[in-house]
Amino acid sequence: MTLKERAAGLKSDIPAVYLALKSRETPKIARIAAFLTVAYALSPIDLIPDFIPVLGYLDDLIVLPALTALTIHLIPAQTFDRCREQARGMWENGRPKKWYFALPVAVVWLLLLWVVLRIFIDP
């Protein structure tokens, strides 16, 4: 499998991981891994910022696929196959059809911002 094919597979696996996160058949440890994977995929903040030459993009090439592979490994195959089938067609033109998939991540970042502001404003 070429790198281009893996990237295309990753694009379809992230929505499937999100659907597996919501599935009751997914074990708790897999749900935690799925949450971390989806949060990292949707997060505007990377572990290593993209402006750092080479390392910034290697972070996206290594961390996200590794998290996705770990999460898929933890989800039962039958459950993930069903989620992958449901995920087909969720993305059009490189964007999710349903914008509210990003809401959980936005809420987490807003809560973190609120906590940081409270620390610095109310000493």
PAVEXDO-247344 format. One record per atom (N, C-alpha, C): x, y, z negated. Coordinates in pm, whole numbers, plus 50000, padded with zeros to 5 digits. Last residue first. Layout:
<recs>
XYZ...
</recs>
This chain:
<recs>
493955359645983495045352645912494695349145770492105360446238491775359946094492885352646019493555359346481492755371246448492455371846299494875334746493495645347146510494855359646471492825316246444494075315546368494805328846375490915323046634490575324146492491835324146406492295316246869491935330246842491585332446695492415288546837493645296446844493355311146813489675282146844490485278946725491755287446724489015290847105488335296646989489155294246862490585273447257490815287847265490195294747144489335249247190490745251547156491075266347158486795254147301486935251947157488375254147112487505255947571486925267647505487005266247353488405229747616489345241047628488795253547563485975215647573487145212847490488135224547496484395226647780483995228347640485185225947547485755217448006485645231847982485275234547836485325190047978486695195347971486665210247942482515188448010483165183947886484585189547871482145200248280481695206848157482375201648031482685186748511483795193948449483405200548316480275177448597481245167548551482415174248480478775197448706478715196048561479625184948508478815196548981479795205048914479845202648764478545171649196477925176149073478955183648990480265166149399478945171549434478275177549310483705175549371482565167649326481245174249365485675179749668485065185349548483915176349503486535170349911487525171849804486975177649676484205167950065485185178250098486165180949984482575152649801482485156749940483445168449960482005126049583482885136749624482645139849770480245105249562480155115949461480985128049501480635084849741479755095749781479605106749678481075061049492481175064049635480175075049671480355055149236481155067249258481305070749406479125030649243478295042449214479025055449248481415015149287480355015349389479455027649369482735019249048483385023549172482345024549284480965007048871481185021548862481825026948990481254980448955479934986848962480085002048958483954976848896483494975249035482134982049054483914979848619484574989948701484164988848847482444957048543481954970348509482584980848599484164936848634482784937648686482194951648660486514941548482486504942648629485094944448686486504962148191486194949248255485984950948406489204984548142487774983148172487534969448235491954984348131491204982248007489704980148029492744990448391493144977448333492314974248208491845016248411491215005948495491534992148441493665028448233492225028548206491505017648285496105024348365495885018948230494405017948200495615038948602495885024548608495655017948473495315064948495494225058648570494405043448574497825069348384496635069548299495465062448367499335067848623499595058448513498395057848419498345089348777498165075448824498395065048713499115110548590497715107948627497515093848683501995107948573501115107148456499685103548495503065109848843503345098548754502285097148644502305132248980502485119849056502685107748968502345152048789501055148248849501145135148926505125151948740504185149648631502835145048686506125160148977506335146248940505405142348826505575187148963504755178849052504955164049026507425195248768506015198948757505115190348843509945186648860509325180048745507835183048733510285205049091510295190449100509555183848984510385234648897510705227549022510815212449002507655245348725508985239748704509315231248827505045250948789506055260548834507485255848807503415231748672503785230048812504865239748858504285220948337503705230548431504255229048572503575190448207504725198148255504175207748360500865186348150501875183148051503165190648081498745213348266499475200748283500435198748167495575227348266496885227648201497525213848213493105223248364493945232648439495365233248382491805190248376492405200948298493235210248386490955168348511490195180748529490825192848460492795148748434492555151248576491865164748599492575149048157493835153048219493645156448366489935139948130490315153048077491615157948141490155114648246489285124648308489645138648259491975102848060492255103448204491445114248272490665104847814491965111347833492295112947981488395089147874488235103147837489545110647860489615064347919488885070948028488695085747998490625058747664491565060347776490885067547893488165056647533489145066647489490135069447602487075035147672486395048247675487345059347633488805015047601488765019147741488065032647755488145012847335489515016747369489585021347514485415004247357485755017147299487165021847337484454989547680484934988847540485395002547490481534994847867482954997747857483374997047710478834993047867479564980547880481084982447867477805018247876477765011347747478574998347749479445043948058478815030748057478885024347918480915067148063479515068148019478835054548004483295057548165483295064248035481885064847978482555050148418482845039548321482865045148179482425075348535481185067548519481375056248420485165081548528484195089948457482885082348433486125061848697486555061748557485605070148473484975070948933484575057848880484975056548734486335095248970484895095348942484395082048887488975082749004488705092148895487195093348868488925067549241488925060749111488615070048994489125083849460487845077149438487775070249302491725092749429490655102649444489275096349421493125069049435493045076449310491905086549314492945062949706492305054249608492115061249474494545083349808493135082749847492345073949749496965075449693496395088549660494905088949694497345051049821497165051449675496545064549631497705059650083496555051150051496275051149901500105073850050498915080950097497645072950065501875053749978501585064249882500325071849920500655021550092501465033550102501045043849997500854988250000500005000050000500905012450000
</recs>
